[in-house]
Amino acid sequence: MRVRVQLDQPDGQAKNVDASGESIRLGRDAGCEITVDPISFPKVSGVHARIELSREGFVLVHLSRSNKTFVNDAPIDGRIPVRAGDRVRLGITGPTITILALELAAHSSPAPGDEFGQTVQADVRHLALLRGTAQADRFALDNGGVIGRNAGVVKYLLDHPHVSGLHASLVVDGGRVVLADLGSSNGT
């Protein structure tokens, strides 16, 4: 399986982390596929949680004996299904890890250097044509999620070659909505 997450850093910044394997461990141990800073987040367990594939799809398994794991601000016990757009927090004071993409390793044959697929670069003529010409649909934001064209991975599917596989994220925080580009080829 392959996973791409956005990991909040102690300085308030965020970085994208790609990980792959049979399962993806999250914690402060250096052997975890997704490692948090042990000095900044000492209450995160060595191996705090794990993402794995099950019959239900991708699930997050809580492993810490001393600290809680939260998904979308709700504490979990045991295992819970997860998908792109979900926010995982390791402990009450731990970092937030936003799941940007989850996919099976053998799911596709990506272009070299772009493990999540390639997007057609739009030039000036394309951008002018795209503005105001497409059909508009409304959708509920719920807790937000990822916008893109990777079907089965993103929450809001926009199936167009000028849309990146993981194009942008929507985060809903109370009455506030934040739209952020995820390094898309054509911008947001």
HELIX and SHEET records of a PDB file:
HELIX    1   1 VAL A  124  LEU A  130  1                                   7    
SHEET    1   A 6 ALA A  14  SER A  20  0                                        
SHEET    2   A 6 ARG A   2  ASP A   8 -1                                        
SHEET    3   A 6 THR A  96  GLU A 103 -1                                        
SHEET    4   A 6 ARG A  87  LEU A  90 -1                                        
SHEET    5   A 6 THR A  69  VAL A  71 -1                                        
SHEET    6   A 6 ALA A  74  ILE A  76 -1                                        
SHEET    1   B 5 ILE A  34  THR A  35  0                                        
SHEET    2   B 5 SER A  23  GLY A  27  1                                        
SHEET    3   B 5 ALA A  49  SER A  54 -1                                        
SHEET    4   B 5 GLY A  57  HIS A  62 -1                                        
SHEET    5   B 5 ARG A  79  PRO A  81 -1                                        
SHEET    1   C 4 TYR A 156  LEU A 157  0                                        
SHEET    2   C 4 GLY A 144  GLY A 148  1                                        
SHEET    3   C 4 ALA A 168  ASP A 173 -1                                        
SHEET    4   C 4 ARG A 176  ASP A 181 -1                                        
END                                                                             
